[in-house]
Amino acid sequence: MTSGAGGTRPRSASTQRARRLTAILDLVARQGSVSLADLTEGLGISPATARRDLTELADSRLVTRTHGGATAAAGRTELPVMLRGTQFADAKRMIARAMAVRVETGRHVVALSGGTTTAEVARELAWRQDLTVVTNALPIALLLSERGRVRVVMTGGFLRPESLELVGALAENTFSAVNVGTAILGADGVSASAGVTTHDDTEARTNRAMVAAAQRTVVVADGSKVGRVALAQMAGLDQVAALVTDPSADPEELDRIRAAGVEVVVAPVRQGCVDAGC
C-alpha cells in the first residue's frame, strides 16, 4: 500500500522492529552495556518498547539483562539471520543483480550457501527455468520453492539456528555427490590474508565441500565484510574466481584481493545508500 503524498511504501512493522533490534545490538557492541535511558533517548522509543526489545534479545541470548538495561552476551559473534537482512539491504540487492547476470544461461547447476546476500541472489535467479540450485540454507530453499521455476536440491544435516543452514557430514556428503557449475558463497569476512571466512567452523567445513564440488566459486559480500577475518576459512583466494561487492569496500584491500588473482566486481549502489546501510 502506498502513501498518498509521496507515493512511497511505508516500512513494514517487522522491518522497523528488526532494524531497531539491530540498532540496540550495535549500541551494546560499542558501549558494552545500555540503559533504558540510552535506548529511549538514542532511538526515540518508549520505555515499554525498550523493555520488550531487551527481553526478546535476552531470550535469544544476544544480550544479558541487567537492572535497568542490558550488557553484551558472552561469546556472541554473529547476528541471527533474520536481523542480518536489515543491514546494507540496498547494497546486497545490487550485488545480487550483478551476480545474477554473471550466471551462465542454459542448463546449469548453482550451489548457494546461506546468508542474506545469497538469499538476494536467489531472488534474482528465481525466474530461471534452466537452473538447478543446490543449497543447505532453509530460507533460500523456501524462497525458491515458492517461485516454482528453479529446481531445488536440499542437503541434509544439522540445523544451525543462527544461520538456518544445514551443516555437518550429511550436508557435506550431498555437495560431494553432485557436480556444481557455479558455487555462490556468502561470507562473514573476505581478505587477502585469510581468504573467505565465517564465524562457525562446522559451517566452514560444509561450505568447503560446496566449493570443492564446483567448477568455479564466486563470493558475494557487502563492503563491511571486505578486509574482515572471521574464525574459520571456507575457501582460499586461490579457489575463488570472483568477488562481487559494493563501493563501500576498502579499495586497498580490493587491490590486494585482485593481486591474488581474483576478479573484483563492484556493483553500483544508489547514491547515499552505502553509508546509511539502506
C-alpha positions as a Markdown table, in Angstrom:
| # | Residue | x | y | z |
|---|---|---|---|---|
| 1 | Met | 0.0 | 0.0 | 0.0 |
| 2 | Thr | 1.4 | 3.4 | -1.0 |
| 3 | Ser | 1.1 | 6.6 | 0.9 |
| 4 | Gly | -1.0 | 9.4 | -0.7 |
| 5 | Ala | 1.5 | 12.2 | -0.6 |
| 6 | Gly | 4.8 | 10.7 | -1.5 |
| 7 | Gly | 3.7 | 7.5 | -3.2 |
| 8 | Thr | 6.3 | 5.5 | -1.3 |
| 9 | Arg | 5.8 | 2.3 | 0.5 |
| 10 | Pro | 6.0 | 2.5 | 4.3 |
| 11 | Arg | 8.3 | 0.1 | 6.0 |
| 12 | Ser | 6.5 | -2.9 | 7.5 |
| 13 | Ala | 6.3 | -3.1 | 11.3 |
| 14 | Ser | 8.5 | -6.3 | 11.2 |
| 15 | Thr | 11.3 | -4.5 | 9.2 |
| 16 | Gln | 11.2 | -1.5 | 11.6 |
| 17 | Arg | 11.4 | -3.8 | 14.6 |
| 18 | Ala | 14.3 | -5.7 | 13.1 |
| 19 | Arg | 16.2 | -2.5 | 12.4 |
| 20 | Arg | 15.5 | -1.4 | 16.0 |
| 21 | Leu | 16.8 | -4.6 | 17.4 |
| 22 | Thr | 19.9 | -4.4 | 15.2 |
| 23 | Ala | 20.5 | -0.8 | 16.4 |
| 24 | Ile | 20.3 | -1.9 | 20.0 |
| 25 | Leu | 22.8 | -4.7 | 19.4 |
| 26 | Asp | 25.1 | -2.2 | 17.7 |
| 27 | Leu | 24.9 | 0.1 | 20.8 |
| 28 | Val | 25.6 | -2.8 | 23.1 |
| 29 | Ala | 28.6 | -3.8 | 21.0 |
| 30 | Arg | 30.0 | -0.3 | 21.0 |
| 31 | Gln | 29.4 | 0.5 | 24.7 |
| 32 | Gly | 29.4 | -2.9 | 26.4 |
| 33 | Ser | 26.1 | -2.1 | 28.0 |
| 34 | Val | 23.0 | 0.1 | 27.6 |
| 35 | Ser | 20.4 | 1.5 | 29.9 |
| 36 | Leu | 16.7 | 2.1 | 29.2 |
| 37 | Ala | 17.5 | 5.8 | 29.1 |
| 38 | Asp | 20.1 | 5.2 | 26.4 |
| 39 | Leu | 17.5 | 3.4 | 24.3 |
| 40 | Thr | 14.6 | 5.8 | 24.8 |
| 41 | Glu | 16.8 | 8.9 | 24.1 |
| 42 | Gly | 19.0 | 7.4 | 21.4 |
| 43 | Leu | 16.4 | 5.5 | 19.5 |
| 44 | Gly | 13.3 | 7.6 | 20.3 |
| 45 | Ile | 11.3 | 4.7 | 21.7 |
| 46 | Ser | 9.2 | 4.3 | 24.8 |
| 47 | Pro | 10.5 | 2.6 | 27.9 |
| 48 | Ala | 7.9 | -0.2 | 27.4 |
| 49 | Thr | 9.2 | -0.8 | 23.9 |
| 50 | Ala | 12.8 | -0.8 | 25.1 |
| 51 | Arg | 12.0 | -3.4 | 27.8 |
| 52 | Arg | 10.2 | -5.6 | 25.3 |
| 53 | Asp | 13.1 | -5.4 | 22.9 |
| 54 | Leu | 15.7 | -6.2 | 25.5 |
| 55 | Thr | 13.6 | -9.1 | 26.8 |
| 56 | Glu | 13.4 | -10.5 | 23.2 |
| 57 | Leu | 17.2 | -10.1 | 22.7 |
| 58 | Ala | 17.9 | -11.7 | 26.1 |
| 59 | Asp | 15.6 | -14.7 | 25.2 |
| 60 | Ser | 17.7 | -15.1 | 22.1 |
| 61 | Arg | 20.9 | -15.0 | 24.2 |
| 62 | Leu | 22.1 | -11.9 | 22.3 |
| 63 | Val | 22.3 | -9.7 | 25.4 |
| 64 | Thr | 22.2 | -10.3 | 29.1 |
| 65 | Arg | 19.5 | -8.3 | 31.0 |
| 66 | Thr | 20.5 | -6.2 | 34.0 |
| 67 | His | 18.6 | -4.0 | 36.3 |
| 68 | Gly | 17.5 | -1.1 | 34.1 |
| 69 | Gly | 19.3 | -2.2 | 30.9 |
| 70 | Ala | 21.5 | -4.9 | 29.3 |
| 71 | Thr | 25.1 | -5.9 | 28.7 |
| 72 | Ala | 26.7 | -7.8 | 25.9 |
| 73 | Ala | 26.2 | -11.6 | 26.0 |
| 74 | Ala | 29.4 | -13.6 | 26.4 |
| 75 | Gly | 30.6 | -15.3 | 23.2 |
| 76 | Arg | 28.2 | -13.6 | 20.8 |
| 77 | Thr | 29.9 | -13.4 | 17.4 |
| 78 | Glu | 27.1 | -13.1 | 14.8 |
| 79 | Leu | 23.6 | -11.8 | 14.4 |
| 80 | Pro | 20.7 | -14.2 | 13.7 |
| 81 | Val | 19.9 | -14.3 | 10.0 |
| 82 | Met | 16.5 | -12.5 | 10.5 |
| 83 | Leu | 18.3 | -9.4 | 11.8 |
| 84 | Arg | 21.2 | -9.5 | 9.3 |
| 85 | Gly | 18.8 | -8.9 | 6.4 |
| 86 | Thr | 18.2 | -5.4 | 7.6 |
| 87 | Gln | 21.8 | -4.3 | 7.2 |
| 88 | Phe | 23.1 | -2.9 | 3.9 |
| 89 | Ala | 20.0 | -4.0 | 2.2 |
| 90 | Asp | 20.3 | -1.9 | -0.9 |
| 91 | Ala | 24.0 | -2.9 | -1.4 |
| 92 | Lys | 23.0 | -6.6 | -1.1 |
| 93 | Arg | 20.3 | -6.2 | -3.7 |
| 94 | Met | 22.7 | -4.5 | -6.2 |
| 95 | Ile | 25.4 | -7.2 | -5.5 |
| 96 | Ala | 22.8 | -9.9 | -6.2 |
| 97 | Arg | 21.8 | -8.3 | -9.5 |
| 98 | Ala | 25.4 | -8.0 | -10.6 |
| 99 | Met | 25.9 | -11.7 | -9.6 |
| 100 | Ala | 22.8 | -12.9 | -11.4 |
| 101 | Val | 23.8 | -11.6 | -14.8 |
| 102 | Arg | 27.1 | -13.5 | -14.5 |
| 103 | Val | 25.4 | -16.9 | -14.1 |
| 104 | Glu | 25.6 | -18.5 | -17.5 |
| 105 | Thr | 22.5 | -19.2 | -19.5 |
| 106 | Gly | 21.4 | -22.7 | -20.4 |
| 107 | Arg | 21.2 | -25.7 | -18.1 |
| 108 | His | 23.4 | -25.0 | -15.2 |
| 109 | Val | 23.8 | -26.1 | -11.6 |
| 110 | Val | 24.3 | -23.4 | -8.9 |
| 111 | Ala | 25.2 | -24.0 | -5.3 |
| 112 | Leu | 24.1 | -21.3 | -2.8 |
| 113 | Ser | 25.4 | -21.1 | 0.7 |
| 114 | Gly | 23.3 | -19.5 | 3.4 |
| 115 | Gly | 23.3 | -15.8 | 4.1 |
| 116 | Thr | 21.2 | -12.7 | 3.4 |
| 117 | Thr | 23.3 | -11.7 | 0.3 |
| 118 | Thr | 23.0 | -15.1 | -1.2 |
| 119 | Ala | 19.2 | -15.0 | -0.5 |
| 120 | Glu | 19.1 | -11.9 | -2.6 |
| 121 | Val | 20.9 | -13.7 | -5.4 |
| 122 | Ala | 18.3 | -16.5 | -5.1 |
| 123 | Arg | 15.5 | -13.9 | -5.6 |
| 124 | Glu | 17.3 | -12.6 | -8.8 |
| 125 | Leu | 17.6 | -16.2 | -10.1 |
| 126 | Ala | 14.2 | -17.4 | -9.2 |
| 127 | Trp | 12.7 | -16.8 | -12.7 |
| 128 | Arg | 15.2 | -19.0 | -14.4 |
| 129 | Gln | 13.8 | -22.3 | -15.6 |
| 130 | Asp | 17.1 | -23.7 | -16.7 |
| 131 | Leu | 18.7 | -23.8 | -13.3 |
| 132 | Thr | 19.1 | -26.4 | -10.6 |
| 133 | Val | 20.1 | -24.9 | -7.2 |
| 134 | Val | 21.7 | -27.0 | -4.6 |
| 135 | Thr | 21.6 | -25.3 | -1.1 |
| 136 | Asn | 21.9 | -26.1 | 2.6 |
| 137 | Ala | 20.0 | -22.9 | 3.5 |
| 138 | Leu | 16.4 | -23.3 | 4.5 |
| 139 | Pro | 15.4 | -19.7 | 3.7 |
| 140 | Ile | 16.8 | -20.0 | 0.2 |
| 141 | Ala | 15.1 | -23.3 | -0.4 |
| 142 | Leu | 11.7 | -22.0 | 0.7 |
| 143 | Leu | 12.1 | -18.8 | -1.3 |
| 144 | Leu | 12.8 | -20.7 | -4.5 |
| 145 | Ser | 10.1 | -23.3 | -3.9 |
| 146 | Glu | 7.5 | -20.5 | -3.6 |
| 147 | Arg | 8.5 | -19.2 | -7.1 |
| 148 | Gly | 8.2 | -22.7 | -8.6 |
| 149 | Arg | 10.6 | -22.3 | -11.5 |
| 150 | Val | 14.1 | -23.3 | -10.3 |
| 151 | Arg | 14.7 | -26.9 | -9.5 |
| 152 | Val | 15.9 | -27.1 | -5.9 |
| 153 | Val | 18.1 | -29.8 | -4.3 |
| 154 | Met | 18.2 | -29.5 | -0.5 |
| 155 | Thr | 21.0 | -31.1 | 1.6 |
| 156 | Gly | 20.5 | -32.9 | 4.8 |
| 157 | Gly | 22.4 | -32.1 | 8.0 |
| 158 | Phe | 22.0 | -30.5 | 11.4 |
| 159 | Leu | 20.2 | -27.1 | 11.6 |
| 160 | Arg | 22.3 | -24.1 | 12.8 |
| 161 | Pro | 19.7 | -21.8 | 14.4 |
| 162 | Glu | 21.9 | -18.7 | 13.9 |
| 163 | Ser | 22.0 | -19.0 | 10.1 |
| 164 | Leu | 19.2 | -21.5 | 9.4 |
| 165 | Glu | 21.7 | -23.6 | 7.5 |
| 166 | Leu | 22.1 | -27.4 | 7.5 |
| 167 | Val | 25.6 | -28.4 | 8.3 |
| 168 | Gly | 27.7 | -31.4 | 9.1 |
| 169 | Ala | 28.5 | -34.7 | 7.4 |
| 170 | Leu | 25.1 | -35.2 | 5.7 |
| 171 | Ala | 25.3 | -31.7 | 4.1 |
| 172 | Glu | 28.9 | -32.3 | 3.1 |
| 173 | Asn | 28.1 | -35.7 | 1.5 |
| 174 | Thr | 25.3 | -34.1 | -0.6 |
| 175 | Phe | 27.7 | -31.5 | -2.0 |
| 176 | Ser | 30.3 | -34.2 | -2.7 |
| 177 | Ala | 27.7 | -36.2 | -4.6 |
| 178 | Val | 26.8 | -33.5 | -7.2 |
| 179 | Asn | 28.6 | -31.6 | -9.9 |
| 180 | Val | 28.2 | -27.9 | -9.5 |
| 181 | Gly | 28.9 | -25.3 | -12.2 |
| 182 | Thr | 29.0 | -22.2 | -10.0 |
| 183 | Ala | 29.2 | -22.0 | -6.2 |
| 184 | Ile | 28.0 | -18.7 | -4.9 |
| 185 | Leu | 29.4 | -18.2 | -1.4 |
| 186 | Gly | 28.4 | -15.7 | 1.2 |
| 187 | Ala | 30.9 | -14.7 | 3.9 |
| 188 | Asp | 31.5 | -13.1 | 7.2 |
| 189 | Gly | 34.9 | -12.0 | 6.1 |
| 190 | Val | 36.9 | -11.7 | 2.9 |
| 191 | Ser | 40.6 | -10.8 | 3.0 |
| 192 | Ala | 43.8 | -11.2 | 1.1 |
| 193 | Ser | 45.5 | -12.6 | 4.1 |
| 194 | Ala | 42.9 | -15.2 | 5.3 |
| 195 | Gly | 40.7 | -15.8 | 2.3 |
| 196 | Val | 36.9 | -16.3 | 2.7 |
| 197 | Thr | 35.9 | -16.9 | 6.4 |
| 198 | Thr | 32.9 | -17.4 | 8.6 |
| 199 | His | 32.2 | -17.5 | 12.3 |
| 200 | Asp | 31.4 | -21.2 | 12.7 |
| 201 | Asp | 33.9 | -24.0 | 12.0 |
| 202 | Thr | 31.2 | -26.6 | 11.2 |
| 203 | Glu | 29.6 | -24.2 | 8.7 |
| 204 | Ala | 33.0 | -23.6 | 7.2 |
| 205 | Arg | 33.6 | -27.4 | 6.6 |
| 206 | Thr | 30.2 | -27.7 | 4.9 |
| 207 | Asn | 30.9 | -24.8 | 2.6 |
| 208 | Arg | 34.4 | -26.2 | 1.8 |
| 209 | Ala | 32.6 | -29.3 | 0.5 |
| 210 | Met | 30.4 | -27.0 | -1.7 |
| 211 | Val | 33.5 | -25.2 | -3.1 |
| 212 | Ala | 35.3 | -28.5 | -3.8 |
| 213 | Ala | 32.3 | -29.7 | -5.8 |
| 214 | Ala | 32.2 | -26.5 | -8.0 |
| 215 | Gln | 33.9 | -25.7 | -11.3 |
| 216 | Arg | 34.1 | -22.1 | -10.1 |
| 217 | Thr | 33.3 | -20.2 | -6.9 |
| 218 | Val | 32.1 | -16.6 | -6.7 |
| 219 | Val | 31.9 | -14.8 | -3.3 |
| 220 | Val | 29.2 | -12.2 | -2.7 |
| 221 | Ala | 29.8 | -9.9 | 0.2 |
| 222 | Asp | 28.9 | -6.3 | 1.1 |
| 223 | Gly | 31.7 | -3.9 | 1.7 |
| 224 | Ser | 31.6 | -4.3 | 5.5 |
| 225 | Lys | 33.0 | -7.8 | 5.1 |
| 226 | Val | 35.9 | -6.9 | 2.9 |
| 227 | Gly | 39.1 | -6.9 | 5.0 |
| 228 | Arg | 37.4 | -8.7 | 7.9 |
| 229 | Val | 38.7 | -12.0 | 9.2 |
| 230 | Ala | 36.3 | -14.5 | 10.9 |
| 231 | Leu | 37.1 | -17.7 | 12.8 |
| 232 | Ala | 37.2 | -20.4 | 10.1 |
| 233 | Gln | 38.2 | -20.4 | 6.5 |
| 234 | Met | 35.7 | -21.6 | 3.8 |
| 235 | Ala | 38.0 | -21.1 | 0.8 |
| 236 | Gly | 41.4 | -19.7 | 0.0 |
| 237 | Leu | 41.6 | -17.0 | -2.6 |
| 238 | Asp | 43.2 | -19.4 | -5.0 |
| 239 | Gln | 39.8 | -21.2 | -5.1 |
| 240 | Val | 37.8 | -18.1 | -5.8 |
| 241 | Ala | 37.2 | -16.8 | -9.3 |
| 242 | Ala | 35.5 | -13.6 | -8.5 |
| 243 | Leu | 34.3 | -11.3 | -5.6 |
| 244 | Val | 31.2 | -9.2 | -6.1 |
| 245 | Thr | 30.9 | -6.4 | -3.6 |
| 246 | Asp | 29.8 | -2.7 | -3.4 |
| 247 | Pro | 31.6 | 0.7 | -3.3 |
| 248 | Ser | 31.9 | 0.8 | 0.4 |
| 249 | Ala | 34.6 | -1.9 | 0.3 |
| 250 | Asp | 38.1 | -0.8 | 1.3 |
| 251 | Pro | 39.8 | -0.1 | -2.1 |
| 252 | Glu | 43.3 | -1.0 | -0.8 |
| 253 | Glu | 42.0 | -4.4 | 0.3 |
| 254 | Leu | 40.3 | -4.9 | -3.0 |
| 255 | Asp | 43.6 | -4.2 | -4.8 |
| 256 | Arg | 45.3 | -6.9 | -2.6 |
| 257 | Ile | 42.5 | -9.3 | -3.5 |
| 258 | Arg | 42.9 | -8.5 | -7.2 |
| 259 | Ala | 46.6 | -9.1 | -6.9 |
| 260 | Ala | 45.8 | -12.6 | -5.6 |
| 261 | Gly | 44.2 | -13.4 | -9.0 |
| 262 | Val | 40.5 | -12.8 | -8.0 |
| 263 | Glu | 38.3 | -10.8 | -10.4 |
| 264 | Val | 36.7 | -8.0 | -8.3 |
| 265 | Val | 33.3 | -6.7 | -9.4 |
| 266 | Val | 32.0 | -3.5 | -7.7 |
| 267 | Ala | 28.2 | -3.3 | -8.0 |
| 268 | Pro | 26.7 | 0.2 | -8.4 |
| 269 | Val | 24.6 | 1.3 | -5.4 |
| 270 | Arg | 22.1 | 4.2 | -5.2 |
| 271 | Gln | 23.7 | 7.4 | -4.1 |
| 272 | Gly | 23.5 | 7.9 | -0.3 |
| 273 | Cys | 22.8 | 4.3 | 0.5 |
| 274 | Val | 26.3 | 2.9 | 1.1 |
| 275 | Asp | 27.0 | 4.9 | 4.3 |
| 276 | Ala | 23.4 | 4.7 | 5.5 |
| 277 | Gly | 23.3 | 0.9 | 5.0 |
| 278 | Cys | 19.9 | 1.3 | 3.3 |
